């Protein structure tokens, strides 16, 4: 089964009905029907939570957290996973990306998975991580 790592950009596009939302829906359908496995680092989950809280409210962030929990996405913890943290640190030190994005890229690299995003910040990493771009 094909494994894919979701960047927070994917779910934010879905929640805001932005470019790439239809492709995100297709990925979720594929995961629900066991055609692929979707992973997301808890750091990227936190990025979604704080973005929604800042833009709207903590109540809105909690509602989205419940929605995410119902999706066929496996949340990957950082706790005691020094290999994941080390790889994220290497990406952060090597490229001009956010720390949260470094975790998404690190999880994709360590999992030998494709990173799914539409965030152009990942462009410099395309030689290190296989990237599937959600764009129109």
C-alpha positions in Angstrom: 0.0 0.0 0.0 1.3 3.4 -0.9 2.0 5.7 2.0 1.7 9.5 1.9 2.5 12.2 4.4 0.1 15.1 4.6 1.4 18.6 5.2 -1.0 20.9 7.1 -1.5 22.8 3.8 -3.6 19.8 2.5 -6.2 19.9 5.2 -6.3 23.7 5.4 -7.0 23.8 1.6 -9.8 21.2 2.2 -11.3 23.1 5.2 -11.2 26.5 3.3 -12.3 25.0 -0.1 -9.2 26.3 -1.7 -7.2 25.1 -4.7 -6.3 21.5 -4.2 -9.4 20.7 -2.0 -10.8 18.2 -4.5 -7.5 16.4 -4.8 -7.4 16.3 -0.9 -10.8 14.7 -0.9 -9.7 12.1 -3.4 -6.7 11.2 -1.2 -9.0 10.9 1.8 -11.3 8.6 -0.2 -8.4 6.5 -1.3 -7.3 6.1 2.4 -10.8 5.3 3.5 -11.0 2.5 0.9 -7.5 1.2 1.8 -5.9 2.3 -1.4 -3.3 4.3 0.4 -2.1 5.1 3.9 -2.1 8.7 5.1 0.2 9.9 7.8 0.5 13.3 9.5 3.0 14.4 12.1 1.4 15.8 15.3 3.5 18.9 14.8 1.6 19.6 11.6 -1.7 18.8 13.4 -0.7 21.5 15.9 -0.1 23.9 13.0 -3.6 23.4 11.8 -5.0 23.9 15.3 -3.2 27.1 16.0 -3.9 28.5 12.6 -7.7 28.0 13.0 -7.6 29.3 16.6 -5.8 32.5 15.5 -8.1 33.1 12.6 -11.4 32.1 14.4 -11.5 30.8 17.9 -10.4 27.9 20.1 -13.9 26.5 19.7 -13.5 26.4 16.0 -10.1 24.8 16.4 -11.6 22.1 18.6 -14.3 21.4 16.0 -11.7 21.0 13.3 -9.7 18.7 15.6 -12.8 16.5 16.0 -13.2 16.5 12.2 -9.6 15.5 11.7 -9.9 12.7 14.2 -12.7 11.2 12.1 -10.6 11.2 8.9 -8.5 8.2 7.8 -5.2 9.8 8.8 -2.7 8.3 11.2 -1.2 10.9 13.5 2.5 10.2 14.1 3.8 11.3 17.5 7.2 12.9 18.0 7.7 11.6 21.5 10.9 9.6 21.8 11.4 9.5 18.0 14.9 11.0 17.9 15.4 9.9 14.3 12.4 12.0 13.2 13.4 15.0 15.3 17.0 14.7 14.0 15.9 14.6 10.4 13.6 17.6 10.9 16.5 19.5 12.5 18.7 18.7 9.5 16.0 19.9 7.1 15.5 23.1 9.2 19.2 23.8 9.3 19.7 23.1 5.6 16.7 24.8 4.0 14.6 27.9 4.6 11.5 26.2 5.8 9.4 26.4 9.0 10.1 23.9 11.8 6.6 22.4 11.3 7.3 21.9 7.6 10.6 20.3 8.5 8.7 17.7 10.4 6.4 16.9 7.5 9.4 16.5 5.2 11.3 14.4 7.8 8.3 12.1 8.3 8.1 11.6 4.5 11.8 10.8 4.2 11.9 8.4 7.2 8.7 6.7 6.1 9.9 6.5 2.5 6.6 8.1 1.6 5.5 10.8 -0.7 4.9 14.2 0.8 1.6 15.8 -0.2 1.4 19.6 -0.2 0.8 22.7 -2.2 3.1 24.9 -0.1 5.9 26.3 -2.3 8.2 26.4 0.7 8.9 22.7 0.0 10.3 23.4 -3.5 14.0 23.2 -2.4 13.4 19.8 -0.8 12.3 18.1 -4.0 15.7 16.4 -4.3 15.5 15.0 -0.8 11.8 14.1 -0.6 9.4 12.8 -3.2 6.6 15.5 -3.4 3.1 15.3 -4.8 1.9 18.8 -5.5 -1.7 19.6 -5.0 -2.3 22.5 -7.4 -4.7 23.4 -10.1 
